[in-house]
Amino acid sequence: MKLPPPDPDPAVRAELHALRDRLPDLVGSLVASSDGLLVAHDLPPDLEPDGLAALTASQLGLSHRLASTAHGGAFREVVVHGTGGHVVIYAAGWTASLTVLAAPAVNVGRLHLESRPVARAIAGLLAAPGGPEPQRKDAR
């Protein structure tokens, strides 16, 4: 019998919902662990959260490596500006990331202004004892 995945931490989901409420051009957001497991999401139904979490982890790993190699420092964020909009990945501590998807017309400065504190808040929530665990797929 397959059990449903655990509900993500309500505080993390509240952060994601509040971010969407503050940014009208935000398409969606998610929090993923550094190994690509979904922690929580606020995505439209046409986007698959587990696949996007895995892609985010891949980009996060590359970005950590690039920042370290190029400047000897830690990764903070990466912005991908495509024809259909923006994807921004923020470090949320050492073990997770916040990914935001925004429409092409978004004010990127405001996007950063609103999203960076959310990434820090989520890092704090995940680091807290008893913080949310990633949603792991059941073995079949």
DSSP file (Angstrom, degrees, kcal/mol; ACC not computed):
  #  RESIDUE AA STRUCTURE BP1 BP2  ACC     N-H-->O    O-->H-N    N-H-->O    O-->H-N    TCO  KAPPA ALPHA  PHI   PSI    X-CA   Y-CA   Z-CA
    1    1 A M              0   0    0      0, 0.0     2,-0.5     0, 0.0     0, 0.0   0.000 360.0 360.0 360.0 127.2    0.0    0.0    0.0
    2    2 A K        -     0   0    0    136,-0.0   138,-0.0   138,-0.0     0, 0.0  -0.718 360.0-147.9 -87.4 126.1    1.5    3.3   -1.0
    3    3 A L        -     0   0    0     -2,-0.5   135,-0.2     1,-0.1    -1,-0.0  -0.670  22.8-107.5 -90.5 146.6    1.2    6.0    1.6
    4    4 A P        -     0   0    0      0, 0.0     3,-0.1     0, 0.0    -1,-0.1  -0.384  43.4 -96.6 -68.3 152.1    0.8    9.7    0.6
    5    5 A P        -     0   0    0      0, 0.0   130,-0.1     0, 0.0   132,-0.1  -0.320  49.0 -93.6 -65.5 154.0    3.9   11.9    1.1
    6    6 A P        -     0   0    0      0, 0.0     3,-0.1     0, 0.0    -3,-0.0  -0.329  44.2-100.8 -66.1 150.3    4.0   13.9    4.3
    7    7 A D        -     0   0    0      1,-0.1    33,-0.0    -3,-0.1     0, 0.0  -0.495  42.2-111.9 -67.5 137.8    2.6   17.4    4.3
    8    8 A P        -     0   0    0      0, 0.0    32,-0.1     0, 0.0    -1,-0.1  -0.276  49.3 -74.0 -66.6 160.9    5.4   20.0    4.0
    9    9 A D     >  -     0   0    0     30,-0.2     4,-2.1   124,-0.2     3,-0.4  -0.311  38.9-136.4 -55.9 129.4    6.0   22.2    7.0
   10   10 A P  H  > S+     0   0    0      0, 0.0     4,-2.3     0, 0.0    -1,-0.2   0.821 102.6  57.4 -60.4 -31.3    3.2   24.8    7.2
   11   11 A A  H  > S+     0   0    0      2,-0.2     4,-1.7     1,-0.2     5,-0.1   0.888 107.0  47.5 -68.6 -37.6    5.7   27.6    8.0
   12   12 A V  H  > S+     0   0    0     -3,-0.4     4,-2.0     2,-0.2    -1,-0.2   0.939 113.3  47.8 -66.8 -46.6    7.6   26.9    4.8
   13   13 A R  H  X S+     0   0    0     -4,-2.1     4,-2.6     1,-0.2     5,-0.2   0.886 108.8  55.1 -61.3 -37.9    4.4   26.8    2.7
   14   14 A A  H  X S+     0   0    0     -4,-2.3     4,-2.5     1,-0.2    -1,-0.2   0.896 106.2  51.6 -62.5 -39.6    3.3   30.1    4.4
   15   15 A E  H  X S+     0   0    0     -4,-1.7     4,-2.0     2,-0.2    -1,-0.2   0.918 111.2  47.5 -61.5 -43.6    6.5   31.7    3.3
   16   16 A L  H  X S+     0   0    0     -4,-2.0     4,-1.9     2,-0.2    -2,-0.2   0.909 113.3  47.4 -65.3 -42.6    6.0   30.6   -0.3
   17   17 A H  H  X S+     0   0    0     -4,-2.6     4,-2.1     1,-0.2    -2,-0.2   0.898 110.9  51.2 -66.3 -40.4    2.4   31.8   -0.3
   18   18 A A  H  X S+     0   0    0     -4,-2.5     4,-1.6    -5,-0.2    -1,-0.2   0.886 107.9  53.2 -64.8 -37.8    3.2   35.2    1.2
   19   19 A L  H  X S+     0   0    0     -4,-2.0     4,-1.5     1,-0.2    -1,-0.2   0.926 109.0  48.8 -62.0 -44.4    5.9   35.7   -1.5
   20   20 A R  H  < S+     0   0    0     -4,-1.9     6,-0.3     1,-0.2    -2,-0.2   0.890 108.8  53.8 -62.0 -39.1    3.4   35.0   -4.2
   21   21 A D  H  < S+     0   0    0     -4,-2.1    -1,-0.2     1,-0.2    -2,-0.2   0.835 111.1  45.9 -64.7 -32.4    1.0   37.5   -2.6
   22   22 A R  H  < S+     0   0    0     -4,-1.6    -1,-0.2     1,-0.2    -2,-0.2   0.718 111.9  53.0 -83.5 -22.0    3.7   40.2   -2.6
   23   23 A L    ><  -     0   0    0     -4,-1.5     3,-1.8    -3,-0.2    -1,-0.2  -0.882  60.7-171.9-120.4 100.4    4.8   39.6   -6.2
   24   24 A P  T 3  S+     0   0    0      0, 0.0    -1,-0.1     0, 0.0    -4,-0.0   0.765  87.3  54.8 -63.8 -24.5    2.1   39.7   -8.8
   25   25 A D  T 3  S+     0   0    0     78,-0.1    78,-3.0    80,-0.1     2,-0.4   0.331  79.7 116.8 -90.9   8.4    4.4   38.5  -11.6
   26   26 A L  E <   -A  102   0A   0     -3,-1.8    76,-0.3    -6,-0.3     3,-0.1  -0.642  43.6-172.0 -77.7 128.3    5.5   35.4   -9.6
   27   27 A V  E     -     0   0A   0     74,-3.2     2,-0.3    -2,-0.4    75,-0.2   0.839  60.0 -52.1 -86.2 -38.4    4.5   32.2  -11.4
   28   28 A G  E     -A  101   0A   0     73,-1.5    73,-2.9    15,-0.1    -1,-0.4  -0.970  47.8-142.3 176.5 175.8    5.5   29.9   -8.6
   29   29 A S  E     -AB 100  42A   0     13,-1.2    13,-3.2    -2,-0.3     2,-0.3  -0.982   9.5-171.9-154.2 160.6    8.1   28.8   -6.2
   30   30 A L  E     -AB  99  41A   0     69,-2.2    69,-2.9    -2,-0.3     2,-0.5  -0.991  17.9-138.6-153.4 159.0    9.6   25.7   -4.5
   31   31 A V  E     +AB  98  40A   0      9,-3.0     8,-3.0    -2,-0.3     9,-1.5  -0.985  27.5 178.6-118.8 129.6   12.0   24.6   -1.9
   32   32 A A  E     -AB  97  38A   0     65,-1.9    65,-2.3    -2,-0.5     6,-0.2  -0.948  28.4-116.5-130.3 150.3   14.3   21.7   -2.6
   33   33 A S  E >   -A   96   0A   0      4,-3.0     3,-2.0    -2,-0.3    63,-0.3  -0.391  38.7-104.6 -75.4 163.7   17.0   19.9   -0.7
   34   34 A S  T 3  S+     0   0    0     61,-2.4    62,-0.1     1,-0.3    27,-0.1   0.690 121.8  58.1 -66.4 -16.6   20.5   20.0   -2.1
   35   35 A D  T 3  S-     0   0    0     60,-0.3    -1,-0.3     2,-0.1    61,-0.1   0.266 124.8 -99.7 -96.3  12.9   20.1   16.4   -3.2
   36   36 A G  S <  S+     0   0    0     -3,-2.0     2,-0.4     1,-0.3    -2,-0.1   0.574  74.4 140.2  89.9  10.5   17.0   17.3   -5.3
   37   37 A L        -     0   0    0     16,-0.1    -4,-3.0    17,-0.1    -1,-0.3  -0.720  54.8-115.1 -90.2 138.0   14.2   16.2   -3.0
   38   38 A L  E     +B   32   0A   0     97,-0.5    97,-4.0    -2,-0.4    -6,-0.2  -0.500  32.8 174.7 -70.6 131.3   11.1   18.4   -2.8
   39   39 A V  E     -     0   0A   0     -8,-3.0     2,-0.3     1,-0.4    -7,-0.2   0.805  67.1 -29.1 -99.0 -49.9   10.5   20.1    0.5
   40   40 A A  E     -B   31   0A   0     -9,-1.5    -9,-3.0   -32,-0.1    -1,-0.4  -0.973  60.2-164.7-162.7 157.4    7.5   22.3   -0.4
   41   41 A H  E     -B   30   0A   0     -2,-0.3   -11,-0.3   -11,-0.2     2,-0.0  -0.991  24.1-166.1-149.7 159.3    6.1   24.1   -3.4
   42   42 A D  E     +B   29   0A   0    -13,-3.2   -13,-1.2    -2,-0.3   -12,-0.1  -0.600  46.8 143.7-138.5  70.3    3.6   26.7   -4.6
   43   43 A L        -     0   0    0    -15,-0.3   -15,-0.1     4,-0.1    -2,-0.1  -0.775  54.6-101.7-113.2 153.7    3.6   25.9   -8.3
   44   44 A P    >   -     0   0    0      0, 0.0     3,-1.8     0, 0.0    -1,-0.1  -0.353  42.0-106.0 -67.3 158.4    0.8   26.0  -10.9
   45   45 A P  T 3  S+     0   0    0      0, 0.0    -2,-0.0     0, 0.0     0, 0.0   0.704 114.8  65.7 -63.0 -20.5   -0.7   22.5  -11.8
   46   46 A D  T 3  S+     0   0    0      2,-0.1     2,-0.4     0, 0.0     0, 0.0   0.532  90.0  77.5 -81.8  -3.6    1.1   22.4  -15.2
   47   47 A L  S <  S-     0   0    0     -3,-1.8    -4,-0.1     4,-0.0     0, 0.0  -0.900  78.4-135.1-107.9 135.2    4.5   22.3  -13.6
   48   48 A E     >  -     0   0    0     -2,-0.4     4,-2.0     1,-0.2     5,-0.2  -0.779  13.4-159.8 -91.2 111.3    5.8   19.0  -12.1
   49   49 A P  H  > S+     0   0    0      0, 0.0     4,-2.3     0, 0.0     5,-0.2   0.847  85.0  52.8 -65.4 -37.5    7.4   19.9   -8.7
   50   50 A D  H  > S+     0   0    0      2,-0.2     4,-1.9     1,-0.2     5,-0.1   0.920 111.7  46.0 -66.4 -42.5    9.6   16.8   -8.3
   51   51 A G  H  > S+     0   0    0      2,-0.2     4,-2.2     1,-0.2    -1,-0.2   0.898 113.3  49.4 -65.1 -40.7   11.3   17.2  -11.6
   52   52 A L  H  X S+     0   0    0     -4,-2.0     4,-2.5     2,-0.2    -2,-0.2   0.866 108.3  54.0 -67.7 -35.5   11.8   20.9  -11.0
   53   53 A A  H  X S+     0   0    0     -4,-2.3     4,-2.1     2,-0.2    -1,-0.2   0.905 109.1  48.8 -63.1 -41.0   13.3   20.1   -7.6
   54   54 A A  H  X S+     0   0    0     -4,-1.9     4,-1.8     2,-0.2    -2,-0.2   0.914 112.0  48.0 -65.8 -43.0   15.8   17.7   -9.3
   55   55 A L  H  X S+     0   0    0     -4,-2.2     4,-2.4     1,-0.2     5,-0.2   0.904 109.8  53.6 -62.5 -41.0   16.7   20.3  -11.9
   56   56 A T  H  X S+     0   0    0     -4,-2.5     4,-2.8     1,-0.2    -1,-0.2   0.911 106.8  51.4 -59.9 -43.5   17.1   22.9   -9.2
   57   57 A A  H  X S+     0   0    0     -4,-2.1     4,-2.5     2,-0.2    -1,-0.2   0.888 108.7  51.5 -63.6 -38.7   19.5   20.7   -7.3
   58   58 A S  H  X S+     0   0    0     -4,-1.8     4,-2.1     2,-0.2    -1,-0.2   0.942 113.2  44.0 -62.2 -46.9   21.6   20.2  -10.5
   59   59 A Q  H  X S+     0   0    0     -4,-2.4     4,-2.7     1,-0.2    -2,-0.2   0.882 111.8  54.6 -65.3 -37.9   21.9   23.9  -11.1
   60   60 A L  H  X S+     0   0    0     -4,-2.8     4,-2.7    -5,-0.2    -2,-0.2   0.925 108.3  48.5 -61.1 -45.4   22.6   24.5   -7.4
   61   61 A G  H  X S+     0   0    0     -4,-2.5     4,-2.1     1,-0.2    -2,-0.2   0.918 113.7  46.3 -62.0 -44.0   25.5   22.0   -7.5
   62   62 A L  H  X S+     0   0    0     -4,-2.1     4,-2.7     2,-0.2    -2,-0.2   0.906 113.0  49.9 -64.1 -41.3   26.9   23.7  -10.6
   63   63 A S  H  X S+     0   0    0     -4,-2.7     4,-2.7     2,-0.2     5,-0.3   0.898 109.1  51.1 -67.2 -41.0   26.5   27.1   -9.2
   64   64 A H  H  X S+     0   0    0     -4,-2.7     4,-2.2    -5,-0.2    -1,-0.2   0.940 113.7  45.9 -58.4 -46.3   28.2   26.2   -5.9
   65   65 A R  H  X S+     0   0    0     -4,-2.1     4,-2.7    -5,-0.2     5,-0.2   0.913 113.3  48.4 -64.9 -43.7   31.1   24.8   -7.9
   66   66 A L  H  X S+     0   0    0     -4,-2.7     4,-2.9     2,-0.2     5,-0.3   0.924 112.7  47.5 -64.1 -45.6   31.4   27.8  -10.2
   67   67 A A  H  X>S+     0   0    0     -4,-2.7     4,-2.0     1,-0.2     6,-1.3   0.910 115.2  46.2 -62.4 -41.9   31.3   30.3   -7.3
   68   68 A S  H  X5S+     0   0    0     -4,-2.2     4,-1.1    -5,-0.3    -2,-0.2   0.914 117.1  42.8 -67.3 -43.9   33.9   28.4   -5.4
   69   69 A T  H  <5S+     0   0    0     -4,-2.7    -2,-0.2    -5,-0.2    -1,-0.2   0.915 119.9  40.7 -69.8 -44.0   36.2   27.9   -8.4
   70   70 A A  H  <5S+     0   0    0     -4,-2.9    -2,-0.2    -5,-0.2    -3,-0.2   0.880 138.6   5.2 -75.8 -39.3   35.9   31.4   -9.8
   71   71 A H  H  <5S-     0   0    0     -4,-2.0    -3,-0.2    -5,-0.3    -2,-0.2   0.453  88.7-119.6-128.7  -3.8   36.0   33.5   -6.6
   72   72 A G  S  <<S+     0   0    0     -4,-1.1    -4,-0.2    -5,-0.6     2,-0.2   0.678  77.8 111.4  71.2  15.7   36.6   31.1   -3.8
   73   73 A G  S    S-     0   0    0     -6,-1.3    -1,-0.3     1,-0.1     2,-0.2  -0.550  71.6 -86.6-116.1-178.7   33.3   32.1   -2.2
   74   74 A A        -     0   0    0     -2,-0.2     2,-0.2    -3,-0.1    -1,-0.1  -0.546  41.9-107.2 -88.3 152.5   30.0   30.6   -1.5
   75   75 A F        +     0   0    0     -2,-0.2   -11,-0.1     1,-0.2     3,-0.1  -0.547  38.3 166.8 -74.7 140.4   27.0   30.6   -3.9
   76   76 A R        -     0   0    0      1,-0.4    15,-2.9    -2,-0.2     2,-0.3   0.661  58.8 -20.6-119.7 -47.0   24.1   32.9   -3.1
   77   77 A E  E     -C   90   0A   0     13,-0.2    -1,-0.4   -14,-0.1     2,-0.4  -0.992  43.8-153.6-162.5 158.0   21.9   33.0   -6.2
   78   78 A V  E     -C   89   0A   0     11,-1.9    11,-2.4    -2,-0.3     2,-0.5  -0.997  11.9-153.4-137.4 139.0   21.7   32.4   -9.9
   79   79 A V  E     -C   88   0A   0     -2,-0.4     2,-0.6     9,-0.2     9,-0.2  -0.956   5.0-168.4-116.0 126.9   19.3   34.1  -12.4
   80   80 A V  E     -C   87   0A   0      7,-3.0     7,-2.5    -2,-0.5     2,-0.7  -0.967   6.5-165.0-113.2 117.4   18.3   32.5  -15.6
   81   81 A H  E     +C   86   0A   0     -2,-0.6     5,-0.2     5,-0.2     2,-0.2  -0.887  17.1 171.1-107.5 107.0   16.5   34.9  -17.9
   82   82 A G  E >   -C   85   0A   0      3,-3.0     3,-1.1    -2,-0.7    -2,-0.0  -0.544  49.3-100.4-106.8 175.1   14.7   33.1  -20.7
   83   83 A T  T 3  S+     0   0    0      1,-0.2     3,-0.1    -2,-0.2    -1,-0.0   0.781 123.0  47.9 -66.1 -25.7   12.3   34.2  -23.3
   84   84 A G  T 3  S-     0   0    0      1,-0.3     2,-0.3    19,-0.1    -1,-0.2   0.436 125.8 -73.1 -95.9   0.4    9.4   32.9  -21.2
   85   85 A G  E <   -C   82   0A   0     -3,-1.1    -3,-3.0    18,-0.2     2,-0.4  -0.951  60.6 -49.9 143.6-163.5   10.4   34.5  -17.9
   86   86 A H  E     -CD  81 102A   0     16,-2.5    16,-2.6    -2,-0.3     2,-0.4  -0.865  26.7-165.6-116.1 144.1   12.9   34.2  -15.1
   87   87 A V  E     -CD  80 101A   0     -7,-2.5    -7,-3.0    -2,-0.4     2,-0.5  -0.995  15.3-176.0-123.2 122.2   14.1   31.4  -12.9
   88   88 A V  E     -CD  79 100A   0     12,-2.6    12,-2.7    -2,-0.4     2,-0.5  -0.980   8.6-163.7-123.6 129.3   16.0   32.5   -9.8
   89   89 A I  E     -CD  78  99A   0    -11,-2.4   -11,-1.9    -2,-0.5     2,-0.4  -0.955   8.1-170.2-114.0 123.6   17.6   30.0   -7.4
   90   90 A Y  E     -CD  77  98A   0      8,-3.2     8,-2.6    -2,-0.5   -13,-0.2  -0.903  27.9-114.1-111.7 138.6   18.6   31.3   -4.0
   91   91 A A  E     - D   0  97A   0    -15,-2.9     2,-0.4    -2,-0.4     6,-0.3  -0.535  23.2-164.9 -65.7 134.8   20.7   29.4   -1.5
   92   92 A A        -     0   0    0      4,-2.6     3,-0.4     1,-0.3     4,-0.3  -0.695  65.1 -54.5-119.7  74.9   18.6   28.6    1.6
   93   93 A G  S    S-     0   0    0     -2,-0.4    -1,-0.3     1,-0.2     3,-0.2  -0.461  88.2 -56.8  80.2-162.8   21.4   27.7    3.9
   94   94 A W  S    S+     0   0    0      1,-0.2    -1,-0.2    -2,-0.1     3,-0.0   0.618 133.0  43.1 -89.1 -13.6   23.9   25.0    2.9
   95   95 A T  S    S+     0   0    0     -3,-0.4   -61,-2.4    28,-0.1   -60,-0.3   0.358 111.7  33.3-118.8   6.6   21.4   22.2    2.4
   96   96 A A  E     -A   33   0A   0     -4,-0.3    -4,-2.6   -63,-0.3     2,-0.3  -0.941  56.4-146.6-153.1 172.4   18.5   23.7    0.4
   97   97 A S  E     -AD  32  91A   0    -65,-2.3   -65,-1.9    -2,-0.3     2,-0.5  -0.983  12.2-137.7-144.2 155.2   17.4   26.2   -2.1
   98   98 A L  E     -AD  31  90A   0     -8,-2.6    -8,-3.2    -2,-0.3     2,-0.5  -0.975  22.1-166.1-110.2 124.2   14.5   28.5   -2.9
   99   99 A T  E     -AD  30  89A   0    -69,-2.9   -69,-2.2    -2,-0.5     2,-0.4  -0.952   3.4-170.4-112.9 129.5   13.6   28.6   -6.6
  100  100 A V  E     -AD  29  88A   0    -12,-2.7   -12,-2.6    -2,-0.5     2,-0.5  -0.959   8.9-156.8-120.3 139.8   11.2   31.3   -7.9
  101  101 A L  E     -AD  28  87A   0    -73,-2.9   -74,-3.2    -2,-0.4   -73,-1.5  -0.959  19.7-179.2-113.5 128.6    9.7   31.4  -11.3
  102  102 A A  E     -AD  26  86A   0    -16,-2.6   -16,-2.5    -2,-0.5   -76,-0.2  -0.931  29.2-103.9-132.9 153.4    8.6   34.8  -12.6
  103  103 A A    >   -     0   0    0    -78,-3.0     3,-1.8    -2,-0.3   -18,-0.2  -0.245  40.8-105.2 -66.8 159.3    6.9   36.3  -15.7
  104  104 A P  T 3  S+     0   0    0      0, 0.0   -19,-0.1     0, 0.0    -1,-0.1   0.808 118.3  57.5 -57.8 -30.3    9.1   38.2  -18.2
  105  105 A A  T 3  S+     0   0    0      2,-0.1   -80,-0.1   -80,-0.1    -2,-0.0   0.429  78.2 127.2 -83.6   1.9    7.7   41.5  -17.0
  106  106 A V    <   -     0   0    0     -3,-1.8     2,-0.9   -81,-0.2     3,-0.1  -0.240  68.6-118.7 -61.2 145.5    8.8   41.1  -13.4
  107  107 A N     >  -     0   0    0      1,-0.2     4,-2.4     2,-0.0     3,-0.2  -0.787  25.8-159.1 -81.2 107.4   10.9   43.8  -11.8
  108  108 A V  H  > S+     0   0    0     -2,-0.9     4,-2.4     1,-0.2     5,-0.2   0.842  87.8  56.3 -64.0 -34.6   14.0   41.7  -11.0
  109  109 A G  H  > S+     0   0    0      2,-0.2     4,-2.4     1,-0.2    -1,-0.2   0.927 110.9  43.7 -61.5 -44.5   15.2   44.2   -8.3
  110  110 A R  H  > S+     0   0    0      2,-0.2     4,-2.5     1,-0.2     5,-0.3   0.878 109.2  58.0 -67.9 -37.1   11.9   43.8   -6.5
  111  111 A L  H  X S+     0   0    0     -4,-2.4     4,-2.5     1,-0.2     5,-0.2   0.935 111.1  42.3 -57.0 -46.5   12.0   40.0   -7.0
  112  112 A H  H  X S+     0   0    0     -4,-2.4     4,-2.4     2,-0.2    -2,-0.2   0.919 111.3  55.4 -65.3 -43.3   15.4   39.9   -5.2
  113  113 A L  H  < S+     0   0    0     -4,-2.4    -2,-0.2     1,-0.2    -1,-0.2   0.868 117.6  35.1 -58.3 -38.7   14.2   42.3   -2.5
  114  114 A E  H  X S+     0   0    0     -4,-2.5     4,-0.7    -5,-0.1    -1,-0.2   0.833 120.7  46.3 -84.1 -34.8   11.3   40.1   -1.7
  115  115 A S  H  X S+     0   0    0     -4,-2.5     4,-2.5    -5,-0.3     5,-0.2   0.847  98.6  64.5 -83.9 -35.3   12.9   36.7   -2.3
  116  116 A R  H  X S+     0   0    0     -4,-2.4     4,-2.0     1,-0.2     5,-0.2   0.919 104.3  46.6 -58.7 -46.1   16.2   37.0   -0.5
  117  117 A P  H  > S+     0   0    0      0, 0.0     4,-2.5     0, 0.0    -1,-0.2   0.856 110.7  54.4 -64.7 -30.8   14.7   37.4    3.0
  118  118 A V  H  X S+     0   0    0     -4,-0.7     4,-2.8     2,-0.2     5,-0.2   0.917 106.5  51.1 -66.7 -42.0   12.4   34.4    2.3
  119  119 A A  H  X S+     0   0    0     -4,-2.5     4,-2.2     1,-0.2    -1,-0.2   0.912 111.9  47.4 -60.5 -41.6   15.4   32.3    1.4
  120  120 A R  H  X S+     0   0    0     -4,-2.0     4,-2.0     2,-0.2    -2,-0.2   0.911 112.3  49.5 -65.5 -41.4   17.0   33.3    4.7
  121  121 A A  H  X S+     0   0    0     -4,-2.5     4,-2.1     1,-0.2    -2,-0.2   0.910 111.4  48.7 -63.9 -41.8   13.8   32.6    6.6
  122  122 A I  H  X S+     0   0    0     -4,-2.8     4,-2.7     2,-0.2     5,-0.2   0.894 107.4  55.5 -66.1 -39.1   13.4   29.2    5.0
  123  123 A A  H  X S+     0   0    0     -4,-2.2     4,-1.8    -5,-0.2    -1,-0.2   0.916 109.2  48.4 -57.7 -42.4   17.0   28.4    5.8
  124  124 A G  H  X S+     0   0    0     -4,-2.0     4,-1.1     2,-0.2    -2,-0.2   0.896 111.1  49.4 -64.6 -40.9   16.2   29.1    9.5
  125  125 A L  H  < S+     0   0    0     -4,-2.1     3,-0.3     1,-0.2    -2,-0.2   0.901 112.6  47.2 -65.4 -40.5   13.1   27.0    9.4
  126  126 A L  H  < S+     0   0    0     -4,-2.7     5,-0.2     1,-0.2    -1,-0.2   0.812 112.1  50.3 -72.0 -28.9   15.0   24.0    7.9
  127  127 A A  H  < S+     0   0    0     -4,-1.8    -1,-0.2    -5,-0.2    -2,-0.2   0.675  88.7 102.9 -81.5 -17.4   17.8   24.3   10.3
  128  128 A A  S >< S-     0   0    0     -4,-1.1     3,-2.1    -3,-0.3     2,-0.1  -0.348  89.9 -93.5 -66.3 144.5   15.5   24.4   13.3
  129  129 A P  T 3  S+     0   0    0      0, 0.0    -1,-0.1     0, 0.0    -2,-0.1  -0.369 116.0  17.6 -57.2 132.1   15.3   21.1   15.3
  130  130 A G  T 3  S+     0   0    0      1,-0.1     3,-0.1    -4,-0.1    -2,-0.1   0.652  92.8 159.6  78.0  14.9   12.3   19.2   14.0
  131  131 A G    <   -     0   0    0     -3,-2.1    -5,-0.2    -5,-0.2    -1,-0.1  -0.101  50.9 -67.9 -63.2 169.7   12.3   21.3   10.8
  132  132 A P        -     0   0    0      0, 0.0    -1,-0.2     0, 0.0    -2,-0.0  -0.242  47.0-139.6 -65.6 148.5   10.6   19.8    7.7
  133  133 A E        -     0   0    0     -3,-0.1  -124,-0.2   -94,-0.1    -7,-0.0  -0.752  28.5 -95.7-101.8 151.5   12.0   16.9    5.9
  134  134 A P        -     0   0    0      0, 0.0     2,-0.9     0, 0.0   -95,-0.3  -0.291  42.6-105.2 -60.9 153.4   12.1   16.5    2.2
  135  135 A Q        -     0   0    0    -97,-4.0   -97,-0.5  -130,-0.1     2,-0.3  -0.746  41.9-160.5 -84.2 107.1    9.3   14.5    0.6
  136  136 A R        -     0   0    0     -2,-0.9     2,-0.2   -99,-0.1   -99,-0.0  -0.682  17.7-117.5 -92.2 142.3   10.8   11.2   -0.3
  137  137 A K        -     0   0    0     -2,-0.3     2,-0.2     1,-0.1    -1,-0.0  -0.538  34.0-111.4 -73.7 141.0    9.2    8.8   -2.8
  138  138 A D        -     0   0    0     -2,-0.2     2,-0.2  -135,-0.2    -1,-0.1  -0.488  29.9-114.2 -71.5 142.0    8.1    5.5   -1.5
  139  139 A A              0   0    0     -2,-0.2    -1,-0.1     1,-0.1     0, 0.0  -0.543 360.0 360.0 -73.1 141.8   10.0    2.4   -2.6
  140  140 A R              0   0    0     -2,-0.2    -1,-0.1  -138,-0.0    -2,-0.0   0.436 360.0 360.0 -99.0 360.0    7.9    0.1   -4.7
